[in-house]
């Protein structure tokens, strides 16, 4: 199993850090992806995976998703693979229950 983390490891804190450490102890392949160029190199993994787990953004989203996260969300949604969100699908407006998808365009 491969985990792509869209943040610099040294900046991860709180619950995210606790869970990152759990993944490390499990011996999973964990890759830091912090730029669109790095994402473009790793997105090939989508073709070979059996399923996806979305743990990108939480319930505090209050604006359209842009940049790296926009690219990733858009490609995850197009991957045609089973996708499970840890808490809420990234890009979804939790208050209105509607997708920001039309606004999730890379900048």
PyMOL commands that place a pseudoatom at each C-alpha (Angstrom):
pseudoatom trace, name=CA, resn=UNK, resi=1, chain=A, elem=C, hetatm=0, pos=[0.000, 0.000, 0.000]
pseudoatom trace, name=CA, resn=UNK, resi=2, chain=A, elem=C, hetatm=0, pos=[1.225, 3.481, -0.839]
pseudoatom trace, name=CA, resn=UNK, resi=3, chain=A, elem=C, hetatm=0, pos=[0.164, 6.638, 0.986]
pseudoatom trace, name=CA, resn=UNK, resi=4, chain=A, elem=C, hetatm=0, pos=[0.586, 10.028, -0.655]
pseudoatom trace, name=CA, resn=UNK, resi=5, chain=A, elem=C, hetatm=0, pos=[0.769, 12.875, 1.853]
pseudoatom trace, name=CA, resn=UNK, resi=6, chain=A, elem=C, hetatm=0, pos=[0.056, 16.318, 0.393]
pseudoatom trace, name=CA, resn=UNK, resi=7, chain=A, elem=C, hetatm=0, pos=[2.048, 18.166, 3.027]
pseudoatom trace, name=CA, resn=UNK, resi=8, chain=A, elem=C, hetatm=0, pos=[5.616, 18.509, 4.191]
pseudoatom trace, name=CA, resn=UNK, resi=9, chain=A, elem=C, hetatm=0, pos=[6.176, 15.837, 6.817]
pseudoatom trace, name=CA, resn=UNK, resi=10, chain=A, elem=C, hetatm=0, pos=[7.839, 18.265, 9.249]
pseudoatom trace, name=CA, resn=UNK, resi=11, chain=A, elem=C, hetatm=0, pos=[4.743, 20.515, 9.199]
pseudoatom trace, name=CA, resn=UNK, resi=12, chain=A, elem=C, hetatm=0, pos=[2.285, 17.789, 10.148]
pseudoatom trace, name=CA, resn=UNK, resi=13, chain=A, elem=C, hetatm=0, pos=[0.916, 18.048, 13.699]
pseudoatom trace, name=CA, resn=UNK, resi=14, chain=A, elem=C, hetatm=0, pos=[-1.935, 16.917, 15.916]
pseudoatom trace, name=CA, resn=UNK, resi=15, chain=A, elem=C, hetatm=0, pos=[-4.155, 14.018, 14.868]
pseudoatom trace, name=CA, resn=UNK, resi=16, chain=A, elem=C, hetatm=0, pos=[-2.593, 13.969, 11.398]
pseudoatom trace, name=CA, resn=UNK, resi=17, chain=A, elem=C, hetatm=0, pos=[0.846, 13.376, 12.933]
pseudoatom trace, name=CA, resn=UNK, resi=18, chain=A, elem=C, hetatm=0, pos=[-0.476, 10.621, 15.198]
pseudoatom trace, name=CA, resn=UNK, resi=19, chain=A, elem=C, hetatm=0, pos=[-1.956, 8.851, 12.188]
pseudoatom trace, name=CA, resn=UNK, resi=20, chain=A, elem=C, hetatm=0, pos=[1.168, 9.400, 10.082]
pseudoatom trace, name=CA, resn=UNK, resi=21, chain=A, elem=C, hetatm=0, pos=[3.204, 7.694, 12.807]
pseudoatom trace, name=CA, resn=UNK, resi=22, chain=A, elem=C, hetatm=0, pos=[0.765, 4.775, 12.835]
pseudoatom trace, name=CA, resn=UNK, resi=23, chain=A, elem=C, hetatm=0, pos=[1.208, 4.379, 9.074]
pseudoatom trace, name=CA, resn=UNK, resi=24, chain=A, elem=C, hetatm=0, pos=[4.985, 4.493, 9.471]
pseudoatom trace, name=CA, resn=UNK, resi=25, chain=A, elem=C, hetatm=0, pos=[4.896, 1.782, 12.139]
pseudoatom trace, name=CA, resn=UNK, resi=26, chain=A, elem=C, hetatm=0, pos=[2.774, -0.322, 9.787]
pseudoatom trace, name=CA, resn=UNK, resi=27, chain=A, elem=C, hetatm=0, pos=[5.626, -0.185, 7.290]
pseudoatom trace, name=CA, resn=UNK, resi=28, chain=A, elem=C, hetatm=0, pos=[3.636, 1.446, 4.509]
pseudoatom trace, name=CA, resn=UNK, resi=29, chain=A, elem=C, hetatm=0, pos=[5.261, 3.280, 1.628]
pseudoatom trace, name=CA, resn=UNK, resi=30, chain=A, elem=C, hetatm=0, pos=[4.616, 6.956, 2.448]
pseudoatom trace, name=CA, resn=UNK, resi=31, chain=A, elem=C, hetatm=0, pos=[5.484, 9.628, -0.091]
pseudoatom trace, name=CA, resn=UNK, resi=32, chain=A, elem=C, hetatm=0, pos=[5.537, 13.379, 0.457]
pseudoatom trace, name=CA, resn=UNK, resi=33, chain=A, elem=C, hetatm=0, pos=[3.860, 15.226, -2.434]
pseudoatom trace, name=CA, resn=UNK, resi=34, chain=A, elem=C, hetatm=0, pos=[4.012, 18.999, -2.080]
pseudoatom trace, name=CA, resn=UNK, resi=35, chain=A, elem=C, hetatm=0, pos=[3.938, 20.304, -5.635]
pseudoatom trace, name=CA, resn=UNK, resi=36, chain=A, elem=C, hetatm=0, pos=[2.017, 19.782, -8.833]
pseudoatom trace, name=CA, resn=UNK, resi=37, chain=A, elem=C, hetatm=0, pos=[5.207, 18.432, -10.422]
pseudoatom trace, name=CA, resn=UNK, resi=38, chain=A, elem=C, hetatm=0, pos=[5.529, 15.769, -7.706]
pseudoatom trace, name=CA, resn=UNK, resi=39, chain=A, elem=C, hetatm=0, pos=[1.842, 14.897, -8.099]
pseudoatom trace, name=CA, resn=UNK, resi=40, chain=A, elem=C, hetatm=0, pos=[2.273, 14.447, -11.847]
pseudoatom trace, name=CA, resn=UNK, resi=41, chain=A, elem=C, hetatm=0, pos=[5.050, 11.911, -11.140]
pseudoatom trace, name=CA, resn=UNK, resi=42, chain=A, elem=C, hetatm=0, pos=[2.974, 9.975, -8.594]
pseudoatom trace, name=CA, resn=UNK, resi=43, chain=A, elem=C, hetatm=0, pos=[-0.481, 10.052, -10.187]
pseudoatom trace, name=CA, resn=UNK, resi=44, chain=A, elem=C, hetatm=0, pos=[0.496, 7.000, -12.245]
pseudoatom trace, name=CA, resn=UNK, resi=45, chain=A, elem=C, hetatm=0, pos=[-0.211, 5.060, -9.045]
pseudoatom trace, name=CA, resn=UNK, resi=46, chain=A, elem=C, hetatm=0, pos=[-3.938, 5.669, -9.581]
pseudoatom trace, name=CA, resn=UNK, resi=47, chain=A, elem=C, hetatm=0, pos=[-3.973, 3.246, -12.523]
pseudoatom trace, name=CA, resn=UNK, resi=48, chain=A, elem=C, hetatm=0, pos=[-2.697, 0.304, -10.492]
pseudoatom trace, name=CA, resn=UNK, resi=49, chain=A, elem=C, hetatm=0, pos=[-4.584, 0.783, -7.240]
pseudoatom trace, name=CA, resn=UNK, resi=50, chain=A, elem=C, hetatm=0, pos=[-7.662, -1.165, -6.186]
pseudoatom trace, name=CA, resn=UNK, resi=51, chain=A, elem=C, hetatm=0, pos=[-9.242, 1.632, -4.147]
pseudoatom trace, name=CA, resn=UNK, resi=52, chain=A, elem=C, hetatm=0, pos=[-8.607, 5.171, -2.905]
pseudoatom trace, name=CA, resn=UNK, resi=53, chain=A, elem=C, hetatm=0, pos=[-8.919, 6.691, 0.547]
pseudoatom trace, name=CA, resn=UNK, resi=54, chain=A, elem=C, hetatm=0, pos=[-9.571, 10.428, 0.709]
pseudoatom trace, name=CA, resn=UNK, resi=55, chain=A, elem=C, hetatm=0, pos=[-8.146, 12.042, 3.819]
pseudoatom trace, name=CA, resn=UNK, resi=56, chain=A, elem=C, hetatm=0, pos=[-7.221, 15.343, 2.179]
pseudoatom trace, name=CA, resn=UNK, resi=57, chain=A, elem=C, hetatm=0, pos=[-9.506, 17.956, 3.704]
pseudoatom trace, name=CA, resn=UNK, resi=58, chain=A, elem=C, hetatm=0, pos=[-11.823, 17.930, 6.666]
pseudoatom trace, name=CA, resn=UNK, resi=59, chain=A, elem=C, hetatm=0, pos=[-15.142, 19.537, 7.421]
pseudoatom trace, name=CA, resn=UNK, resi=60, chain=A, elem=C, hetatm=0, pos=[-13.734, 23.054, 7.743]
pseudoatom trace, name=CA, resn=UNK, resi=61, chain=A, elem=C, hetatm=0, pos=[-13.666, 23.710, 3.995]
pseudoatom trace, name=CA, resn=UNK, resi=62, chain=A, elem=C, hetatm=0, pos=[-15.201, 27.108, 3.305]
pseudoatom trace, name=CA, resn=UNK, resi=63, chain=A, elem=C, hetatm=0, pos=[-14.037, 27.959, -0.205]
pseudoatom trace, name=CA, resn=UNK, resi=64, chain=A, elem=C, hetatm=0, pos=[-13.349, 26.377, -3.575]
pseudoatom trace, name=CA, resn=UNK, resi=65, chain=A, elem=C, hetatm=0, pos=[-10.312, 24.113, -3.719]
pseudoatom trace, name=CA, resn=UNK, resi=66, chain=A, elem=C, hetatm=0, pos=[-7.412, 25.337, -5.860]
pseudoatom trace, name=CA, resn=UNK, resi=67, chain=A, elem=C, hetatm=0, pos=[-3.839, 24.448, -6.741]
pseudoatom trace, name=CA, resn=UNK, resi=68, chain=A, elem=C, hetatm=0, pos=[-2.404, 21.071, -5.819]
pseudoatom trace, name=CA, resn=UNK, resi=69, chain=A, elem=C, hetatm=0, pos=[-5.488, 19.982, -3.892]
pseudoatom trace, name=CA, resn=UNK, resi=70, chain=A, elem=C, hetatm=0, pos=[-7.704, 20.955, -6.829]
pseudoatom trace, name=CA, resn=UNK, resi=71, chain=A, elem=C, hetatm=0, pos=[-5.608, 18.855, -9.205]
pseudoatom trace, name=CA, resn=UNK, resi=72, chain=A, elem=C, hetatm=0, pos=[-5.639, 15.858, -6.891]
pseudoatom trace, name=CA, resn=UNK, resi=73, chain=A, elem=C, hetatm=0, pos=[-9.365, 15.986, -6.098]
pseudoatom trace, name=CA, resn=UNK, resi=74, chain=A, elem=C, hetatm=0, pos=[-10.229, 16.290, -9.763]
pseudoatom trace, name=CA, resn=UNK, resi=75, chain=A, elem=C, hetatm=0, pos=[-8.045, 13.325, -10.706]
pseudoatom trace, name=CA, resn=UNK, resi=76, chain=A, elem=C, hetatm=0, pos=[-9.269, 11.169, -7.819]
pseudoatom trace, name=CA, resn=UNK, resi=77, chain=A, elem=C, hetatm=0, pos=[-12.836, 11.793, -8.932]
pseudoatom trace, name=CA, resn=UNK, resi=78, chain=A, elem=C, hetatm=0, pos=[-11.951, 10.800, -12.525]
pseudoatom trace, name=CA, resn=UNK, resi=79, chain=A, elem=C, hetatm=0, pos=[-9.933, 7.714, -11.529]
pseudoatom trace, name=CA, resn=UNK, resi=80, chain=A, elem=C, hetatm=0, pos=[-12.922, 5.376, -11.808]
pseudoatom trace, name=CA, resn=UNK, resi=81, chain=A, elem=C, hetatm=0, pos=[-11.842, 3.559, -8.637]
pseudoatom trace, name=CA, resn=UNK, resi=82, chain=A, elem=C, hetatm=0, pos=[-13.773, 2.931, -5.427]
pseudoatom trace, name=CA, resn=UNK, resi=83, chain=A, elem=C, hetatm=0, pos=[-13.195, 5.996, -3.231]
pseudoatom trace, name=CA, resn=UNK, resi=84, chain=A, elem=C, hetatm=0, pos=[-13.817, 6.227, 0.508]
pseudoatom trace, name=CA, resn=UNK, resi=85, chain=A, elem=C, hetatm=0, pos=[-13.515, 9.439, 2.496]
pseudoatom trace, name=CA, resn=UNK, resi=86, chain=A, elem=C, hetatm=0, pos=[-12.235, 9.350, 6.057]
pseudoatom trace, name=CA, resn=UNK, resi=87, chain=A, elem=C, hetatm=0, pos=[-14.677, 12.022, 7.231]
pseudoatom trace, name=CA, resn=UNK, resi=88, chain=A, elem=C, hetatm=0, pos=[-16.217, 13.876, 4.276]
pseudoatom trace, name=CA, resn=UNK, resi=89, chain=A, elem=C, hetatm=0, pos=[-15.306, 13.790, 0.583]
pseudoatom trace, name=CA, resn=UNK, resi=90, chain=A, elem=C, hetatm=0, pos=[-12.739, 16.503, -0.168]
pseudoatom trace, name=CA, resn=UNK, resi=91, chain=A, elem=C, hetatm=0, pos=[-14.258, 19.433, -2.016]
pseudoatom trace, name=CA, resn=UNK, resi=92, chain=A, elem=C, hetatm=0, pos=[-17.719, 18.938, -0.529]
pseudoatom trace, name=CA, resn=UNK, resi=93, chain=A, elem=C, hetatm=0, pos=[-19.381, 21.839, 1.239]
pseudoatom trace, name=CA, resn=UNK, resi=94, chain=A, elem=C, hetatm=0, pos=[-20.294, 20.164, 4.544]
pseudoatom trace, name=CA, resn=UNK, resi=95, chain=A, elem=C, hetatm=0, pos=[-22.914, 22.770, 5.452]
pseudoatom trace, name=CA, resn=UNK, resi=96, chain=A, elem=C, hetatm=0, pos=[-24.842, 22.604, 2.198]
pseudoatom trace, name=CA, resn=UNK, resi=97, chain=A, elem=C, hetatm=0, pos=[-24.052, 19.018, 1.274]
pseudoatom trace, name=CA, resn=UNK, resi=98, chain=A, elem=C, hetatm=0, pos=[-23.189, 20.078, -2.258]
pseudoatom trace, name=CA, resn=UNK, resi=99, chain=A, elem=C, hetatm=0, pos=[-20.017, 19.539, -4.177]
pseudoatom trace, name=CA, resn=UNK, resi=100, chain=A, elem=C, hetatm=0, pos=[-17.565, 22.321, -4.904]
pseudoatom trace, name=CA, resn=UNK, resi=101, chain=A, elem=C, hetatm=0, pos=[-16.562, 20.137, -7.875]
pseudoatom trace, name=CA, resn=UNK, resi=102, chain=A, elem=C, hetatm=0, pos=[-17.399, 22.720, -10.520]
pseudoatom trace, name=CA, resn=UNK, resi=103, chain=A, elem=C, hetatm=0, pos=[-15.145, 25.110, -8.636]
pseudoatom trace, name=CA, resn=UNK, resi=104, chain=A, elem=C, hetatm=0, pos=[-12.345, 22.581, -7.971]
pseudoatom trace, name=CA, resn=UNK, resi=105, chain=A, elem=C, hetatm=0, pos=[-10.233, 23.704, -10.879]
pseudoatom trace, name=CA, resn=UNK, resi=106, chain=A, elem=C, hetatm=0, pos=[-6.465, 23.918, -10.722]
pseudoatom trace, name=CA, resn=UNK, resi=107, chain=A, elem=C, hetatm=0, pos=[-5.094, 27.421, -10.822]
for i in range(1, 107): cmd.bond("trace and resi %d" % i, "trace and resi %d" % (i + 1))
show_as sticks, trace
zoom trace
